[in-house]
Structures are given as structure tokens and as C-alpha cells.
Amino acid sequence: MKFRPVVAIGASWALLGLAAQAAGPARADIPLTSDDVAALVQSTSATLAARRADIEAAEAAVSEARVALWPRLVASGYYARLSPITAPSLGNVVVAQSPGDITATNLPTAVPLRFAVPLDSAGIQLGATVPASDYLFRFPHTVAASRQALSTAQSQGDVAKSQTLSDARALYYAWARAVLQKEVADTAVDQARAHLAFAHSREGVGTTTSTDALRAESQLATAELLQLRLAHLIELLADQLRTSMHDSRTERYVVGETLDATTASTTPDFTSCYEFAESHRSELSSLSAAIESEREQAKAARAMMIPHLELYGVILSSNPNTRYFPLEDKFHTTWEVGGRINYSPNELALGRAQARQHRARAESLIAQRQQLLERIRDEVLAAVQARQESALALTAAAKSLAVAEDSYRIRKSLFAEGRSASVELTDAESDLVRARFAEVDARIDARLASVRLEGAMGVLREPRH
């Protein structure tokens, strides 16, 4: 009975704390879930915006490759004013003054043979060129290469999206861990204050020593320091969340999802997880598409090593038309169709060098893909092991917390009755705080393990709204 006033002193500290909180201004808190953070980060990420632009550029490249399949159509018009010249003479011709016999009045005369020289030249020309050899040896490969490049850009976009969502969820859980740990630290401060009040009360009646009070003061100071550090960590992580989400709101964030101690119903199997990752990791798809693109470009480059055949057609309407002789000051329309073969030893050497360059790049990408497979195998194995360990850690943390809570309850009761030393209660309080921290860590680590396993397997989990 003599310890009841001391209990009242400890309770008064709690009441004072609650009253101080109630007296503060009410704030509209913003509840956050991991999906909320992932959705906001996804919609505002500059990295994802850059990847979307890359995809758009790759789509434009595919369109460009398809346009090359069209015959090359050319329409041109021209007008020119020519400088005057003396009409050239083709010699003289002998003509009579009038038809009939040559008489004294109808004598032949020499007349110079000249043609008019038009000084104005105008015309319209329509032409079409069909690169026949390119249709067979080049264009199929350039179109295929551009499509593979588009697949590469799309896969890289998926990689960036998966990494962005994973990082957003990891940041959220880091912040949630700090929030839950701050709650544990707040409870530890309350316990330390109550213990100090007990110690001062018993010191006044001579049942404890000053060392016990000093130990309780030290414990309270340590708990308050941890409380302050966690408050600063929450502030830092909340600012990082606000920056990554590009959120202009200034209200305080609060945990909006239930972070209970639930575990997955099934234990992941490494073999099945790795096989899933092999077929779903976007990085592998990106490298595979890039390899095929380089191979197709090598085939297109080899087309430069063969003669180049073109078929063409031209329609010309001009005044004067040089195909008409003598030139006439009027429009004439003519046409021309044909084919030509071009060959250059320079293009032979250039095509061979470009094909070799693309083949070398393909071999480099093949090696990179093999290295990536090895890293993915290690990543999946580590993620599977972490997932398995997190399930056992939750169970162990729950049991340790139950033991620590029971031990603290017994030690607190014995200390209140004067049958336990202050140091024993201090040890029980420390064990309880450590057990609570471990239980918080186990809950957060279980969720992080799931996020990492999804990322290792290539599971793109869209945020739920």
C-alpha cells in the first residue's frame, strides 16, 4: 500500500503528456500506403518520363524504316531565262523564189538554214525510283532491327518502372519502420519516467540508493535521445517521400496500411522462382531484343557489299523539250523508264566493316546477358532466403516479445512491492524495448523481403488505387 502514491506520480506524467498533445493545434494527417507512394512516384518520375520519350523515339524509328519501303517519288518544276545568242547556222540551202521551172524571173537563191532559239525554258518533271535490290537484301533487316530496338526501349521502360516502384515501396517501409520504432521509443520514455519516479520515491524512504536513481536517469536520457533521433529520421524520410512523390502538401504523413505480423501462406521455391525470373525479367528481354537488333543491322550492312539495282521512271513536260528537234516554243510531254546498277568498292569495304562492328556488339551483349543471368540467380536466391528467414523471424520476434512483456510485468510488480532491485527492472525494461524493436523490424523486413522477391522475379505489381 505504501507504493500507491508512487503509482499516482507515474500516472500523472502520462496524463500531463496526453493533455499537452490535446492542447496542441489539430492537424489533418495524410494516411499513406505503399501503393499510394508507388502510384504518386510513378506518375511524377522524371526517369519514367525519359523512358517514355525513348519509346516514342523508337516508335518513330520504326515508322522511318517503313517509309524507306516506299518508292522514292520526286516532283520538280523549273523556269529559266536564257541569255540571247546568235542563232547557229547549218549552212545554206538553195531554193527558188516560187515553185516551177527556173527562168529568168525565177532564179534560185542561197538561204541560210537557221532555227529559232527559245530564250524561256520551263518544265515539270515527275519521277519514281524503286531500289529493287534493297527490297531483297536490306530493307527487311532494317525494319526488323528497328522493331527490335523498339522492344529494347519498351523493356528498358519496364525495367525503370519496376525499379521505381520497388524503390518507392522500400522508401515507404523505411519511413514506416521509423514511425513504428518511434512509437516504441515513446513507450520506452514513458517507462523510464515511471521508473525514475519510483526510484526517487523509494530513495526518499531509504529503500533504494542514489545509484538506482542515477541509473534510472541515465536510462531516461538514453530513451529520450533515441526518441529524438527517430523523430529526426522520420522527418528526413518523410521529406524524401514528399520529394520523390513531388507532393506539395505540408500535412503530416501517417501510416495508412495495417503492418501486422502476417506472413505468406506458402514458402517460395528457388527453382520455380528462378525459372519465372528467366522468362519475366525485363532486363533479359531488353538484352535479347538488343542482340537481335544488332544481328539484323549486320545483315543490312552486308547488303552494301553487293551491286545496287534501281528501277526508275520519269515523266517530263517542258518547253522546249530537248527530245524534239528542232526546238519548238511549246510544251511537249515525254517519259522514260529504265534501270541502273551502281557498284562501289568503297561500299564493299564500308559494309564489311559495319557488319563486323554490329556482330561484335551482338557478341558483347550476349556476354552481358550471361553475366546478368548469373546476377539474377544470386539475387533470386538471396531474396528467397530472405523471404524464408522473415517468416521465422516474425515467429521468433513474437515469442521473444511475449516473454519480454511477461518478464517486465513480473519485475515491475515485484519492484512495486519492494521485492526486486531497480537494476532488475531496468534490465527487464531494456529487454522489452529490444524485443519491441525486433518485432517492428521483423514486420517491416517481411514486407521488404516480399518487395525484393517480386523485383528479383520480374513481377511488375502495379499500385492499387
Number of C-alpha atoms within 10 A of each C-alpha: 6 9 14 9 12 19 16 12 15 19 14 13 15 15 11 11 13 11 11 10 11 10 9 8 7 8 8 10 12 14 13 15 22 21 19 19 20 25 19 19 25 22 12 14 16 12 14 20 14 13 20 17 14 18 21 15 14 21 19 14 18 20 14 14 20 16 12 15 15 13 15 13 13 11 11 10 12 10 12 10 10 11 8 9 9 8 12 12 10 10 10 12 11 12 13 16 12 11 8 8 10 12 9 7 10 14 13 15 11 11 12 12 13 14 14 12 17 18 13 13 17 16 18 15 17 15 18 16 18 18 21 16 17 19 14 11 18 21 20 17 23 23 24 20 27 25 21 23 24 25 22 27 24 23 23 23 24 22 22 19 21 22 15 19 25 21 18 24 25 20 21 25 22 19 24 26 23 22 23 20 24 21 16 21 24 18 16 25 21 20 20 25 22 23 29 23 21 24 25 21 19 21 16 12 8 10 12 18 14 14 13 20 21 14 17 25 18 14 22 21 15 15 24 18 14 18 21 15 15 21 16 13 17 22 17 13 19 21 16 15 20 18 12 21 20 14 13 8 9 11 11 12 22 15 19 13 12 8 17 9 17 13 18 13 7 7 12 15 12 16 13 11 20 22 13 15 23 19 12 16 22 24 22 24 21 23 22 19 23 24 24 19 25 24 22 25 22 27 23 24 25 22 22 24 18 16 15 17 15 16 16 18 15 17 16 19 18 21 20 23 21 11 10 10 9 13 15 16 16 13 14 16 15 13 12 10 12 10 13 10 10 9 13 13 12 10 17 17 13 16 21 16 15 18 22 16 15 20 19 15 17 22 14 12 19 16 12 14 19 13 12 15 18 11 13 21 21 14 18 24 19 17 25 26 17 19 25 19 15 24 21 14 20 23 16 16 21 20 14 19 21 15 15 21 19 14 18 21 16 15 22 22 14 15 20 22 12 14 11 15 16 25 14 15 23 21 14 21 24 18 19 24 22 17 23 26 20 20 23 24 20 24 23 22 22 25 21 23 22 18 20 24 24 20 23 26 25 26 17 18 15 13 16 10 6
